[in-house]
């Protein structure tokens, strides 16, 4: 399942550099997560790094983007292949 950042975000700037897939970006009001790039850090770390560094605990699962660990791993492989092709 991809993650999302809620309106409780304080724009502290720590989640964006922690994301190995560059899925986090600054939105109109607060940071946001691109669900097509979020793998919950599968293939990189044991747990999502954005959650680990977030001081306000505002990064829940995104029920609109439910994915299994296997699907998250497949997404990671697609992201890596896409990066190689560029």
Buried (B, 14 or more C-beta within 10 A) or exposed (E): BBBBBEEEBEEEEBBBEBBBBEBBEEEEEBBBBEBEBBBBBBBEEEEBBBBBBBEEEBBEBBEEBEBEEEBBBBBBEEBEEEEEEE
